[in-house]
Structures are given as C-alpha cells and as structure tokens.
C-alpha cells in the first residue's frame, strides 16, 4: 500500500525541517511528526481505532505521570518545611540548654578576666 503524502505542508516546508543531531532529539522530532499525522487523521475522521486508542493511552499515561510528579513535588516541599521547622526547634533547644547551663554556673566560676599589663 502506497503511503499517503502529508499534504498539510508544502514541499518547501517539508524540506526545511532539519534532521535532529542527537538520537533523543530525532526521536522527539519523529514522535512530533507522528502526533501531527494522527492529529490530522483525527480531524479528518480517517484515524484508525488503533491510532485513536494509542493517543488516548498516551494522554492517560501522561496525566498519570504529571499527577505523580505533582504529588512527589508536594511531598518534597512538605519534607523541606519539616526540615526547616526541625532546625528552628533544635536552635531553640540549644539556646535553652545554654541558658540553663549558664544559670547553674556559680559566681566563682565566672571570674572576670584580669589585665596582665602591670
């Protein structure tokens, strides 16, 4: 079966697209082209049930990933807040401990420093 040529782009527009230099970028470029083609077929009403199902699955997977990322980001922010609160609590405890130790010191142990410039 002969492949139908994309008529949404003029021949000049098709040749203007440069091949991506890295494998990852090339994959992304090809995926974008495939999305564009399936989108056009969906709009034209010529998409196959497999194409429609595939797009729906990918959209659903993306939504799940995005929701999971949002959830993890929220947990990370909560952990950072707890860490900051814990640090503040520890600083307060240290201040209280230092004050308590200083209050137990006898006046004899707090001798003023003498100048040794006779």
N, C-alpha and C positions, 0 to 999 in steps of 0.2 A: 504494500500500500504506500503510495507516494505521500510524503509529509507535506502538509499544508503550510505554505509560507506565511509568516506573520505580516499581514497587510496593514497593521496599525502603524508601522514605521515605514518611512520612505527608504529606498535603497541607500541614500546618503546617510540617513540616521543610523541604519544598521551597521554600516562600515565605520562610523565614527566611534563606536564603542571599542575601547581598547581592552585587550586581554589583561586581566589582573596579573601581577607579577608573582604573587605568592599563592601557594596551594589553597590556603584558607580564604584568601580574597577571591580566588577563582571559584571556589565552591559557593561562596556567598553571592557572587555575580550570577552563577548558573541557577542558584536557588531563586534569586530575584526574577530572573527571566522565566523560570517555571511558574512562579507565582503569578507573574504578569499574564502568561499564556492561559493559565487556569482561570484567572480572574476574567479575562476576555471571554473565555468559553462560558463561564457562568453568566456573564452579562448577555451573551448571545443566546443562551439557552441550549448550548451544544455540549456542555460539560458532561462527562460520563458519571455514572454513580460512584465509580471508584475515585475519580478526581474530587467530587464533592465530599465524599466520606473522608478522604485523606486531608482535605483542607479543614474539615470540622475537627478531626482528631488533633491536628497540629495546633489549631486555635485553642482547643480544650487543654492540651498539654502545656501550651504557653501560659494560659491563665493559671493553671495549677502551679507552674514554676514561679510565676510572678507572685502569686499568693503566698507560696512557701518563702520566697525571698523577703516579702514584706514581713512575714511572721518572724523570720530569723533576724531581720534588722531591728524589729521591735524588741526581741529578746536581748540582742546585743546592747541596745540603748538602755534597757532596764538593768542589765548587768553593770554597765558603766555607772549608772546612777547609784546602784547599791555600793559599788566600789568607792565612789566619792563619799557617800554617806558614812561608810565604814571608816574611811580615812579621817573624816571630820570627828567621828566618835573617838577614835584612837587618840587624836590630838587632844581632845578634851580630857580623856582619861589620863594621859601623860601630864597635862597641866595640873590636874587634881592631885596626882601622885607626887609631883614635885612640890606642890604647895603643902601637902601633908608631911612630906619628909622635912621640909624647911620649918614647919611649925613644931616638929618634935625636937629640933635641934636646941640644945641648951645654949644659954648666953655665953657659956665658957668656950664652946666650940666655935662661936662666931667672934673671934678676936679680930680687932681691926688690924690692918696691915700697918707696920711701922716703917717709917722712913729711916733708912740706914745711912743718911748723909750727915754724919756727926761733924 
